[in-house]
Amino acid sequence: MRIVRGRAADIDADRAVTAALRADVASDGEGAVRAWRPHRQLAFGRRDTREDGYEQARAAARDHCYPPHERDVGGRAVAYTGSTVAFLRLEPLDDLRVGMDDRYDAAIADVQRALETVGVTAERGEPPDAFCPGQHSLSADGKIVGLAQRVSKGVAQTAGIAVVRDHEQIAAVLTEVYDALGVAFDPGSIGSVTRAGGDGDPDRVARALESALVGDRDATVEHLR
């Protein structure tokens, strides 16, 4: 399994790294793991783009100095502060129709173990009116982690984000963004590793996630240049 560390020079180039990894896994059958700190941004989901208040939401993001971008996986808007950790596991896939629930269960269990190593005991589920609401979340004094999947020919991507710190900053921008989108949101529902009493070093959280997602597989580490 490949471990890819670091981030590219800008948001678009960084997303291209993940796209290239998907293509590699589909072609050579070797899995990959990545856990990193994306550039500061407000990532909107596809549903957001269809809301009447989408342009107002983008303006609110810019007002808070979060460049707005659209992503092709996941649900509602998510804010990355620069300390937020994104993670993914890419696995070769023979049949698009099977295995989704098992991949979610495995990823949730792995992320729980990773959070335990940085001092947080997280439970499955999320508070009402949480950011990017979904069935595959982890919470401890608020929602900390949300996961999503993307499957395509030859590869399954299980990915998510972990809020490490800055939960108050995230609440501030998402309050305005979600209000513009007309989506129910409770700013108090946002948790973080630090809010739950854990180690708030994003790099340590990233390495913990990376280790848990790799598990007992043999792995090689590559650094982006």
Buried (B, 14 or more C-beta within 10 A) or exposed (E): BBBBBEBBEEBEEBBEBBEEBBBBBBEEEEBBBBBBBBBBBBBBBEBBEEBEBBEBBBBBBEEBEBBBBBBEBBBBBBBBBEBBBBBBBBBBBEEEEEBEEEBBEBBBEBBBBBBBBBBBEBEBEBBEBBBBBBEBBBBBBBBBBBBBBBBEEBBBBBBBBBBBBBBEBBBBBBBBBBBBBEBEBBBEBBBBBBBBEBBBBBBBBBBBBBBBBBEEEEBEEEEBE
